[in-house]
Amino acid sequence: MNVMHERWSNPVRDPSDRDAWDDTPRLECGVFGVFDVDEAAALTALGLHSLQHRGQEACGIASFDGQRFHTERHMGHVGDAFAGADLVERLPGRAAIGHTRYSTAGGSFIRNVQPMFADLDSGGIALAHNGNLTNFLTLREQLVADGAIFQSTSDSEVILHLIARSRREKIVDRFIDALSKIEGGYALVAISNKKLIGIRDPLGIRPLVLGDLDGKAVLASETCALDMIGASFVRDVENGEMIVIDQDGVQSLKPFPAKRARPCIFEYVYFARPDSVVNGKSVYEVRKRMGRRLAQETPAEVDVVVPVPDSGVPAALGFAQEAGLPYELGIIRNHYVGRTFIQPTQGQREMGVRMKLSPNRSVLAGKRVLLVDDSIVRGTNSIRVVRMVREAGAKEVHLRSASPPIQWPDYYGIDMPDREKLLAANHSVEEIAKILNVDSMGYLSVEGLYWAMEAGPRNAEDPQFTDHYFTGDYPTRLLDREIAEGRNEAVERQLSFLVDA
């Protein structure tokens, strides 16, 4: 039996405690893993720092010292949770995995924070998972009926239960057995007594990369995490691939039926850090091309192009360069406003947006301003930004989205609301312009987005990317949704991940 030592912190938090004025999409998490290295937990903490943008609600690290597993899970940022000089004493060992997390609908609770640990008959295992299972509720119901007891509302725990119930002897075979039963998009890392394992879903929806640090293998959600620890990029983990790392080296397995990759295109639009390279494409360059194409498709007679920080910056730069217009920082973001400090009530939201974003009046006053944002979900953030820019003296305010209209919810690890809450799903572009109080409104087309990806025209029969939020073309069955609709149940945001994934 493997003894596990766990430390955790769970400050009381209001489930609605998030940037109430910020309706940007939220990704569930980032993952990181190292094997056979000195001070593995410290390296993992550094890697998680670079993946903080993928999850700011909570973080955790699990390590193995050859005899015992050690885990720490905390609410809040990596820098607050794992900054102590005694980190490697608290989390000893030469193998470790880590996780950063966003909550979705519902609250942030320590029981849902990863990595999660299970003590199996074949040895202990700690697992961290990015993504979402679209048959999570179905599997959970079956497992509960068979006597399984769940400690969380996370679909990651479903994976652990499936691994525990597998009758296969070897841990790798148990993983294969368990993952053959799940559907959805995921990238996961896990450590057992003797191995570090990384797996990417059969469609490659969620990213995972393999790196090298002085001859030792590293797994991470993005290449920026490799850069942080001085590791070199080896390659992307392929769709449907299992990477097994142990003392004998790195082994690649392809245990699932071959499928054409359909990576999530929203990684390029918003989620990935601009200095990352995802599936061989520079995120920064893709976003600049999005802005260039946006200028071609939706030109505007304006005096200045201003990004909505921070994710709108590359696209705004591309727009300005293509249109031959001045590019200025007309909105300044305050990076030192902590989430735990800002807990706005309904009446404080206007003050909240001004604490996070401030107008640069010298750029905006008397100008025809074109704002460029990466995407627009509900529109609440855009309304407040536009109002702020107008109050700063802008003569006109025009808005452009560097991605197509978001019209469909996501079930693969992005916190996007129900369709009735999506602005573009319920209003025309002209209506949206009136709602947001802008002089003109424009979106990048789906074709323009594929152009920016340098992927050629979109193949409607077999799309090159997961792009259902724009097209309604989901890459897998939504089994939980189908069953819920068959039962005439309300299909809410918990479809594939209950309340928190």
N, C-alpha and C positions, 0 to 999 in steps of 0.2 A: 504494500500500500504506500502511496505517496502522500507524505504530510504536506499540507499547504499552509503557509503563513500569509494572512491577508491583513492589510491596513486599508481603511477607507474613511472618507469624509463626506458628509451629506448635509450641508447647510440647508436650513429650511428655505424653500424658494416657492414663490407663487408660480403655478403652472403657466400663467400668462406673462411671466417675466421674460420678455424679449423685446427687442427694439420695436415698439409698437408702431412707429412710423415707417418702419422698414419692411416692405413687402417683397424684397428680393427672394428668389428661390433659395432654399437651403438644402444642401446635400447632407446625407446622414453621417459620413465619417471618412477618416483616413486611416490606413493601416501601415505598419512598419515591422520588420523583423530582421534579426541578425543571429548568426550561429557561430560558435567556436571563436569568440573574440573576447579580449579583455574588457572588463567593465561594460558588459553588454547593455545593462540598463541605462547607463549614461549615454551611450551612443543612441539608444532608442529614444531617450528624451530629446536629444538633439534632432533626430529625424522627425519626431512629432512636432517640434517647434516649426519646422518647415511645412507641416501639414495642418497647422492650426486653422488655416482658412477653410478647411474641409469640415471642421467641427469645433465649435467654441463653447458648447454647453458643458462638456465633461471630457475626461481623459483617463487612461489607465495603462499600466505596464505590468506584464507578467514575466518573471525570469525563472530559470531552472539552474540550480547550482550543482547538479550531479546526483543529489539525493532528495532535495525538497524543491517544491514550487513556491514562489513568493509572488504575491500580487498586491498592487496598490491601485485603488480606483477613487477618483476625486471628481467633484463638481468643479467647474471652472477651467481656467487656462493652464496649459502645460507649464508655463513659466512660474506660476504660483504653486503648482502641485509638486513639481519635480526639480526645484531649484536648489535644494539643500546639498551641502557638501557631503552629507552622509548617505546620498542616494545609493551608491554601490554597496554600502553596508546594509541598507534596508532591503535592497533588491540584488543580492549577490548572484553570481553565475555567469557563464560564458554564452548563454543563449537567452534571448528575450524577444518579446513581441510587444507592440504598443498600439494604441487606438485613440483617436480623437472623435468626438461625437457631437452631433446636433440632435435635439429632440424634435419630434414632429408634433402632431396634435397631442394635447395632454401635457403632463408635467415632466419635469426632469427629476428622476429618482435614481439613487445609487444602485438599486437592484438591476437597472437596465444598462448600467455602464459596463463597458468591456475593457480588457479581455474577460471572458468567462472561463471558469475552470470546472472540470469534471474528473473524478477519480474513478477510472475504469478498471475492470479486472485485469486488463493488459498493461495498466500504467496510467499515470495522470496525463491530462491534456488541457492546454489553455488555448483559446480560440478568439480571434478578433475578425470582424466581418464588416464589409462595406457593401451596401446594396439592400435589396429587398426580395423576399420570396413571394411570388404571386399565388402560391398555394399554401401559404403559411397557416391560415385559419383551418383549412381542411386537414392538414397534417397535425396541427395541434389538437383538434377535436379527436382524431384517431388515436393519438398518443395518450390523451387524457382518458379516453375510453378504455385503453389498455393498461391504465394504472399509473401513468406518468404524472409526476408532481412538478409543477413549474414554479420557479422562484421569481420569474420576471415576465414581462410582456414582450420580450425581444424574440425575433425570429432566429437569432443566433442560438438561443437555447433549444429551439427545435432541432437545429443541426446537431447540437451536442447529444440530445436524446436519441436521434437517429443513429449516431455513431455508437452510443452506448448499447443500443439494442441490436446492433449488427452481430451476426453470428460468425463473422469472419475473424480469423485469428490475428492477422497483422494489422497494424494501425493504418497503413496506407490503404489496404483493402477495405477496411471499415469506412474510411473516408469515401472511397469510390462507391461503396454500397449505399451510404447515406445520401450522397449528392446525386445519385441516379434517381432519387425519389423527389427531388425538389425542382421547382421551376422559378424563373425570374432572373434578375441580374445581380451578380455578386463577385466580389474579389475578397478572398480571405487568407489569413495567415494563421498558423498554429504551431505550437511547440509541444512535442511529447518528450519522453525521457531521453530519446536519442536523435530526434529529427526536428528540423524546421520545414514546414510544409506551406506552400503557396498554391492557390488554385484560382483560376479565372473562369467565369461561367462560359458555357458553350458558344454564346454569341459575343463574348468579350465586351459586354455592355459597360462594366465598371473596369477602370484601368488598374494594372499591376505591372511593375517593372522589376527586372533582375539587375543587380549591380554587383560590383566587385570591390572589396576593400582589402588591399594587400593579400589577395588570394583567398579571401573569405567572402562567401555569398551574402548578399543583402537583398531584401524584398521591401518594396515601398509602393504606395499608391501613385507617386509622381517622382520624376527625375530630380525635382528641386530638393527632395529629401536626401538623395544621393549626394548632391552637391554640398549640402550642409555638413556631411560627415567626411567629405573628401573621397568618397567612393566614385568609381567610374561606372558609367552606364554600359551594360552588356547588351541587353535587348528587352523588348516588351515580352512579358509572358503572353503566350498566344491564347486565343479563345479556346476554351475547353482543355487547357493544358494544366497539368499538375506538376509542380516543381518540388522535388524531394531532396533536401539537403542534409547530409550527415557527415560522419568522419571520412567516408569514402569519396565524398565530392558531391556534385550536383547531378541529379537524374531527372530526365524529362519523361513524363508519361502522358499519353493521350487516351484516357479511358472512356471517353464519351463519343457518341456518333459524330462524325465530322459535319460541321455546319459553316456556312459563310459568316465571317465576322460582321457584326453590326454594332460597333462601339457607339456610346452615347455622344451625340453631337453637342449636347449642352456642356460637356466638359470644355469644349473650345469656346463656347459662347460666354460662359460665366465661371464654372467651378474651378478649373485648373488654374494654378498660378501662372502668370504670363511668362515667367522664365522657365517653365517646364516644357518638355517635349513629350507629346502624347501620341502614341502610335506613329512615331516618326515625323510628326508635324510640330513645328514651333507654335505654341499657343499664341505668342505675341504677334508673329507674322500673320497667322490666320485672322486674328482680330483686326489687325491693320487692313487686311484685304477686305474684311467685312465692311469696314468704314469706307474704303475706296468704292466698293460696289454700291454701298448705300448712297454715296454722293452721286453716282451715275443714275441710280433708279429714282431717287427722291431729292432732286436739287432744291435749293432755297436761296432767295435773294436776302442775304444777311450780311452783317458786318463782322461777326466773330463766331467761331466754333468753340463751344465750351463742353468739356466732358462732365458727366455726373460721376464723381469719384466713388471707388477707385476703378471699378471694372470697366467703366466706359472710356477710360483714357486711350488705349491703343486704337479703338475704333474711331474715336473723335480725331485722333491724329491722322489716321488714314483718310477720313472724310476731308479734313482741312487741306491735306496735301493734294488730294485728287481735285478738289474744287478751287484750289488756289486762294484759300481764305486764311486769315490769321487764326492761329490756335492759341487760346489763352486759358489760364486756370482761373475761371470766373467763380468757381465754388471751391472752397478750401475745406478739407476734411480734418477734423480733430481726432487723431488716432489715440488719444489718451482718455477718452471717455469710456470707462469700463462698463460692462453689462450689469455687474452687480450694483454699481452706483446709480445707473439710470433704471428706475423702475417706475415708469410714468403711469399716472392715472389718466383717465380719459381727458381731463382738463389740462394735463401737462404735455400733451403730445406736440403741440406747436412749439413749446419751449424745447422739447426734446430734439426736434429736428435741427433747431438752431444750435444746440450744444454739439451736435455731430457734424453738421454742415454749416459753413458760414459763407455769405456772399462776399465776393471781392468787388466792391462798388466801383473801383477805378476801372474795372474791365466791363462792367455791366451797364452802368448809368448812361442813358441816352443811346444805347446800341440796339440794333436788331440782332438778337442772340439766338443761336441754334444750339440746343442742348442735345447731346448724344448719350444715350444710356444703352447698356448691353441688352436689356430686355425689360418688358413691362408685364407684370403679373396681374395684380388687382388694381393698380393705378394709384393707390393711396399715397405712396411715397412720391410719385410724380406730381400729384396735386400740390403737395406741400413744397416741393422743390420749385415748381413753377411759380407759386405764390411768393416764395422768398425772392426769386429772381426779379419778379415784377416789382416787389416792394423796394428792391435795390435800385430801381430806376430804369430798368430795361424798357426800351421803346416798343419792341416786339419780342415775343418768345415763341420759338418754333421747337418742336421736339421730334427726334428721330430715334427709332429703336434699331440697334444693329443686329437684331434677330427678327424672324417672322412673328406674326401674332401668335401668342400662346393661347390655344383654344381647347386643349385637352389635358386632363390631370395625369399625373405620373404615378406608377406603382412599382418603380424599380429603384427607389432610394432617394428621390427628390421630393422635398416637402412642397408640393404644389397643391392648391386647394381644389375643391370640387368645381365642376364645370360652371355651375351657376355663379361662382365667385370670380371667375376669370373674365377680365374686362373685355378682351377681344372675342370671347366666345358668345357674348351677348350684345355687342354693339358694333356698328360699322365704324370705319376709320373717321368719317365725318362726325359721328356721334361722340367718339372718343376724344376728338379735338375739343368739342364743346365741354365735355365732362372735365377734361384736364385744364381747360381755359388756355389753350395755346392757339396761336395764329395759324399754324398748320401742323399736321401730324403725318408721319411716314414710317413705314416698316421696311426692312429688308425682305425680299421675297425668298421663298424656299429655294428657288433656282439660284438666286444670288448667294445664298448661304453655301450651297454646294459648289458654286464657282469659287468662293473664298477658300473652301476646303481643297480646291484643286482635285476634285473627285469626279469631274465630268457631270453630265446631266443626271438627275436623280432617276434611278431605275424603279419605276412604280411597282413592278412585279417582284423585285428583290432589292429593296433599298440598301444602299451602302452603309447607312448609319441608322441608329435608333433615333427617330425624330418624331415620335407620335404626338408630342406636345404641340407640334405645329400641324401635323397631318392627320392625326387620329389612327395612324397605322401602327398598331402595337406589335412588337416583335415576337411575343409569346402569348399563349392563352392566359386569360385572367380568370383562373379557375375559381378563386374565392368570390370574385364578382359574379360569375355565372351562377354559382350555387346560391349566393345571396339573392340574386334577382329571381331565381327559380323558386325561392321560398317567399318571395314578395317582401323581402327585408330591405330596409333602407341601406343603401350602399354609401357609407361614409368614408372618411379619410383613413379609417383603420383597416381597410379592406385586406391588405396583405401584410400588415404589420401591427394589427390590433391598435394599440395606442402609441407605443414607442417602439421603433425598430432598433 
